[in-house]
Amino acid sequence: MSEHHGVAGISSWAIRNPIPVIVLFLGLSIAGIAAYLFLPIKQFPDVSFPVVQVSVIQEGAAPQELETQVTRLIEDAVTSVSGVDNVTSTITQSSSLTTIEFEVGDDPQRATDDVQRAVDEIRSELPREIEEPIVQRLEIDAAPILTYAVSARGMSETELSWFVEDTIARDLMARPGVARVARVGGVDREINVVLDPGRMAAYGVTAPQINDALRVFLVDTGGGQARVGGQQQNIRVLGAAESIEQIRKVEIPVAGRIVLLGDVASIGAGAGEEQGFARLDDRPVVAFQVMKSPVASDVAVEDEVIAALDQLRATHPNVSIELIISTVTETRNSFKATVHVLVEGMLLAALIVFLFLREWRSTMIAALAMPLSLLPTFVVMWLCGFTLNVVTLLSLTLVIGILVDDAIVEIENIEKRIERGQRPYQAALEGADAIGLAVIATTMAIVVVFTPVSFLGGTVGQFFKEFGLTVAAAVLCSLLVARLLTPLLAAYFLKPSRKAHEERPMRPFYAKSLGWALNHHKISVLLGGLFFAGSIMLAGLIPAGFMPASNPGYIFLEAQAAPGATQADMERIVEDTTRLMRANPAVARVFSQTGASNNAASGADLRRATITVVLKKDSGITTEAFQSQIRPSLRRIADARVVTQGEWGRPDLEIVLSGENGPLLERTLLQLEKEMRGLTEVADPRPATPPPGPELVIRPRLAEAARLGVSAQTIASAARVATIGEMDANVAMFTEGERRLPIRVRIPLEAREQLGKIEAMQLPTASGGTTTLGAVADIGFQPGLGRIERFNRARRAAVQADLPLGVTLGQATDAVNALPVLKHLPAGVSLTPTGDVEQMQELFLGFGVAMAAGVFMILAVMVLLFRSFLKPLIILSALPLSIGGAFLALLLVGLDLTLPVLIGILMLMGLAAKNSILLVEFAIEREREGASRRDAIVHACHERARPIIMTTFAMAAGMLPTAIGLGEGSAFRQPMAVAVIGGLISSTALSLVLVPVVYEVIDRVEQRIAPKLRRFITEPEEKQPAML
């Protein structure tokens, strides 16, 4: 024992010096409580993904023109930036959005700056008509956490929209943690200049001339400086109109004469043209969404918003502000449920300890290890900048049973010595010394298994950085408690045994099983190998997925209208879908939104609506089951494709093909969709992009256009200004109180609905006169793409699908990948893993690497502690024994192989090693004291079986509330707990028999090869332990 005295000496010091230890843990506990109160509560951990977006708006531009003139140039520019991983572009009417993903680990700010420089370098090559490109870093916390609907008595839609933007948004933005408030639906107030095509033709005035006159004349601008009267003055030119009447009197110079604006247009203040809408159930509303800052607590921000809105309701009693959806509710409830699970787990673990020890003082000492280990963990989390989120809460749930393990081993060893007649003080001194190395080794086994998870690459590594470090911190804190506080409390609070000591015999069944296994080691090893092989076969029977199905209490639908649909058509589709959803008794409310609240510069797809269906709390149906239930009825919505979306607003499954040959890509995609319709593993396969819609195409007659001096650019400018209005950067503004209203120039809506009126549109000629559009161009219809998707500078196309109830992502992916079209893709077309499929592949690969690294690190730590290369192999032999129990438990309960299960398997590796260490360390000590190999290992099983079984039952009891599925958010934690409990049972039962067998086998090998190897080693002067 003496060689380990330095390791255990800290326990002896703690027993002899109790005051510093008590002060230390009092301080850690107080600091832990304070840290717990200050830790932000969030849905997800703080991650830093270097993703940058470049957004370009060109009003009225078709996707094909944007792809050629804008998107390709931006893609070529940003691809040359160092560290770029993937470049994805989405092009819709008037909008090009390019997303640049950098390698994980790159500095996000540097990536943003590099992309900005690359875009600036090609700015002169982009069309002049575009708005200034916007380069911004994409934040994971940019998604809205709260959505509200607003309605008011006595307010028009424009007044209500302004109230949301001016009053509500301003108030909320002043609150800590609120990053942005975005209005959804409603209309903006504008100065509408409605042109009269007939009078314009009579006066020879064009729409661009009118817009240019307004922009040039109605402006306030600086005019330099003057020095009048010996003083310096700034010069201001005040040309902005102060009334609608002044706008009517704006003079438009036309071919040497002046035309007043009021002569060719009607001018008035009012609502702009609707470019989308928002509805709550069957009534129109103006909604708003709240986004928080990345570092803010979700719960704290929601509390601030609720308090601010309560004040607004009191100040404006005519305004109704109704919560539609809150992602914070799930976060808050999951946090509360986790706290309850932790408390219940600690109580159950303490009960198990009491049932084994039957002594309340020992139980209290062991049970204290759990809260006293958790509280310092909160301090470490706060110092590292972590938050209480789904990942760290999962880690705390996972370790709750482990935190008592070290204390159990310590207290059981001390109790055993007290039963043999020692005084508690002496028993604590000697017991802590005897068990010191084993406790440290078992703790380090857990630490080295989970630390690699924090350094995984890619998305998984970023997401689980906090997980591994939190687990490691918690078990190290439990080691600190076990080494300092547990022996101290045992020395001073345990009572001497009043009973005469009777050595507990080994249980007959265990004694017979162990004896048979040791006498038949070949058969025993073979049976262990067969068990492991069967475990691998079991894995093939378990469906694999990415994440367990959650139950947030709401779902998203996407409604895509037929090509050429108008806003009226879209409203009818939304009304039909809402009516269908409201007829379901499980539905509480339905919120729909489409388009945008402002002009076409948003690039919004007006033929697409997002519908949020919120379920009643007492509906008794999960969101996954509800989605499966309503899918058949959604197919009955006329002239539209209405499909369910995943929790993130994404499809459950997306199969992406890429290639530069557009027609070939389209044919391959159609064949893929056709073959997917024959699969039972997917539901509702459909193309990701909408079908082509009708376009009005203007083709200039070059000879006539050149004779009159009318360019294609002139035609495009006139058509754009007359139909949708000039882009915001080029429109005149009108000041109305504190508001700046755009002066929007357009022809009447009815004129845009008649081809003859469009043909009669006035165009300026080179001579200063005008001509009609029909005189210089042919106008007709043709189909045009509504959206273009690109990936790494190539066109991409995708088929999306839903997952039927009970089908996992892995099952669906395997079925799709086996289709003939994907097995024999034509040259020039490739399959591109994206979304959940890509993340699932990255997940399994990353955790495979983490498991391998964990095994190697366990081996390295054991070599250092036991000073032998062969003895640690005994400990590794226990690792495969846990997998079979985990997989069998998953099969029995009917759970899938998902991310939480992989985490549980990692934990099982550490726990299996932990149990083996307790046996091996004791057997090695007995051999060093002179016992035979067989006596040493049998004695180890006799002495250490009880603490091993105690820790196993305590761990299982601590995770039992999670395995049962108690509390909200349990769907994510439950598979992990089931896998851990199943693996613990198989690992403990088998390792108590097979590990002794492997010990004997390895020890025999060591005895045979050690003398041969020593011939090559120079004997040291001082006696050292064997290297093997």
Helices and strands as residue ranges (DSSP letters): G 2-4, H 5-16, H 18-38, E 51-57, H 63-66, I 67-71, H 72-79, E 84-92, E 95-102, H 108-121, G 123-125, E 134-137, G 140-142, E 146-152, H 157-163, I 164-168, H 169-173, E 178-184, E 189-195, H 197-203, H 207-217, E 220-228, E 231-238, H 244-248, E 251-254, E 257-260, H 261-264, E 265-271, E 276-280, E 283-284, E 286-292, H 298-315, E 319-326, H 327-357, H 360-383, H 390-399, H 405-419, H 424-450, G 451-455, H 458-463, H 465-480, I 481-485, H 486-493, H 508-519, H 521-541, E 554-561, H 567-582, E 587-595, G 600-602, E 608-615, H 623-634, E 640-645, E 653-658, H 662-676, E 683-687, E 693-700, H 702-708, H 712-723, G 728-730, E 733-736, E 739-746, H 749-752, H 755-759, E 762-764, E 770-772, H 773-776, E 777-784, E 787-791, E 794-802, H 809-817, H 820-823, E 830-832, H 835-866, H 871-876, H 881-893, H 899-928, H 933-964, H 970-1014
